[in-house]
Amino acid sequence: MTTQTIEQQAPVEHKPARKIPWLKIVSYTILFAVAILYIAPLFMLVNASFKGLSEFFKDPVSPVSSLNFDNYINAWERANFSQYMVNSLIYATVATAIFVMTSVFVAFAIARNLVKGSGALLTLYVVALFLPPALIPQFQLILNLGVYNTRPGYILLFLVNPIGMIILVNYIKSIPRELDESAAVDGCGYFRFVWSVVLPLIRPAVATVTVLHAIGIWNELILPTIYLTNQDFYPITRGLIVFEGQYGSDWPGLAAAVLMLMIPMLILFMLMQRYIIGGLTAGAVKG
C-alpha cells in the first residue's frame, strides 16, 4: 500500500467549532448602555455650557456650533463665585476635618467594644442611614444654641455622618488586636495609640470618608437655604439660584456654573482615588 493511499484512508481531524461568547457580549453591551446613561447627561451639560441662550432654546441637544466661553465668565461674576466658593471651602474643610478626627477616636472605641453597648450604638448608626433628616428638631437646636445664620452654626450641621462612622468602624475591626496589647504593654495611651498607630493604618478608610463627607457638604443646597440668610455666608450651591429668572432660567449659564462648581471635588477625588476603593471594600465586608 502506497503512502498516498494511507494518507487518503487516514481519518480527517475536524477542529471543534469556536463557540460565540454570548454571555460576555451581553455583559459588555449592558455595561456600555449603562455607561452611555451616565455619560450622556454630562455631555449635554458640557455642550449646553458653550451655547448662547438663543441657540440653547432653539435646539438644546444639538452639538454646539462654536465654543463660547462667555458663559463661564458671566457665571463666575453673576454667581459671586470668588466669595461663595471660599465659603464652601471653609465649610467643607473645617467640618470634614473635625468629623474625621473625632470619628476615628469614637470608631476605635466602638470597634474594640471599649464602651458599654458598642453593638447597639453601631446599630443606631445603621438605622440612621434610613431615617429622613430631622429638620424641625435640628432647626430648634440651632436656634436655642444661638448660632443660627452663622458659619459655626452651619458647620455644626455636618459633624455627624452615619455612613462614615460605619466605614471607619468596620475597617478598624480588620486591624489585629495584638497591636492593642503590644501598645498597652509599652504604656502607650489611648489617644496616642489611635493617633500614631491606628490612623496611619486606616488611611484608605479615612480617605474614603473624607471624600464622601466633603462632597456631601459641597453639594448641599437645602440646608444653606434654611440656615443661612446672610449672603456673605452663602456657599457656592446657594449662588446657583441667581440663574433662576422670572421668565425662564439661564440654562447655559447654569451649566457653566455647575461645571466650575465640580472642579474642586473632582481634584480631591483624583488625589485620593488610590485609597477610596480599598476603603469602601474593607468597610463593606469586614465586621
RAJO-V470574 format. One record per helix or strand. SS is the DSSP state (2 for helix, 1 for strand). FROM is the first residue (numbers start at 1). LEN is the number of residues. If there is no record, write none. Layout:
ss=SS from=FROM len=LEN
ss=SS from=FROM len=LEN
//
This chain:
ss=2 from=3 len=7
ss=2 from=22 len=28
ss=2 from=53 len=6
ss=2 from=70 len=9
ss=2 from=81 len=31
ss=2 from=118 len=11
ss=2 from=135 len=11
ss=2 from=151 len=6
ss=2 from=162 len=11
ss=2 from=178 len=8
ss=2 from=190 len=12
ss=2 from=203 len=16
ss=2 from=222 len=6
ss=2 from=231 len=3
ss=2 from=236 len=8
ss=2 from=251 len=35
//
